[in-house]
Amino acid sequence: MVASKNEIEEIVRVMCQWLPETYAYDMMTEVWDVVGQYTDNESLSETIRLIVEEIENQDHIKWDGIEEMR
């Protein structure tokens, strides 16, 4: 089962309490690159993708200077 919107928001909120948002983004894009795009588990893949999107949509993140990393 894919995580709900509320669950995704809470996961990202907790991650960003412990990690700078850019680290959380880098970590989750690596999880996508290593696991999400290759897994046969569609729920896992979609949940990872939604977490990455939620981090990208955070208004308070200063994306200047990391555009080339994305």
C-alpha positions as CSV (number, residue, x, y, z in Angstrom):
1,M,0.0,0.0,0.0
2,V,1.3,3.4,-1.0
3,A,1.7,5.9,1.9
4,S,-1.0,8.5,2.1
5,K,-0.4,12.2,1.6
6,N,-0.6,12.8,5.3
7,E,1.9,9.9,6.0
8,I,4.3,11.3,3.3
9,E,4.1,14.8,4.9
10,E,4.8,13.4,8.3
11,I,7.7,11.3,7.1
12,V,9.3,14.4,5.4
13,R,8.6,16.5,8.5
14,V,10.4,14.0,10.8
15,M,13.3,13.6,8.3
16,C,13.7,17.4,8.1
17,Q,13.8,17.7,11.9
18,W,16.9,15.5,11.9
19,L,18.6,16.3,8.6
20,P,19.0,19.5,6.6
21,E,16.5,19.4,3.8
22,T,19.1,19.1,1.1
23,Y,20.6,16.1,2.8
24,A,17.2,14.5,3.1
25,Y,16.7,15.2,-0.6
26,D,20.1,13.7,-1.6
27,M,19.4,10.7,0.6
28,M,16.0,10.0,-0.8
29,T,17.1,10.5,-4.4
30,E,19.8,8.0,-3.8
31,V,17.2,5.6,-2.4
32,W,15.2,6.2,-5.6
33,D,18.3,5.6,-7.8
34,V,19.3,2.4,-5.9
35,V,15.9,0.9,-4.9
36,G,12.9,2.8,-6.1
37,Q,13.3,2.6,-9.8
38,Y,14.3,-1.1,-9.8
39,T,11.9,-2.7,-7.3
40,D,9.0,-4.8,-8.3
41,N,7.2,-3.5,-5.3
42,E,5.1,-0.7,-6.9
43,S,3.9,0.6,-3.5
44,L,7.5,1.1,-2.3
45,S,8.5,2.7,-5.6
46,E,5.5,5.1,-5.5
47,T,6.1,6.0,-1.8
48,I,9.8,6.8,-2.4
49,R,8.8,8.9,-5.4
50,L,6.2,10.8,-3.4
51,I,8.7,11.5,-0.5
52,V,11.2,12.9,-3.0
53,E,8.4,15.1,-4.5
54,E,7.3,16.3,-1.0
55,I,10.9,17.3,-0.2
56,E,11.2,19.2,-3.5
57,N,8.0,21.1,-2.8
58,Q,9.1,22.5,0.6
59,D,8.9,26.2,0.3
60,H,11.6,27.0,2.9
61,I,14.4,25.1,1.2
62,K,17.1,27.2,-0.4
63,W,17.7,25.3,-3.6
64,D,20.2,27.9,-4.9
65,G,23.5,26.3,-5.7
66,I,22.3,22.7,-5.7
67,E,20.4,22.8,-9.0
68,E,23.3,21.1,-10.7
69,M,23.0,18.2,-8.3
70,R,19.4,17.6,-9.0
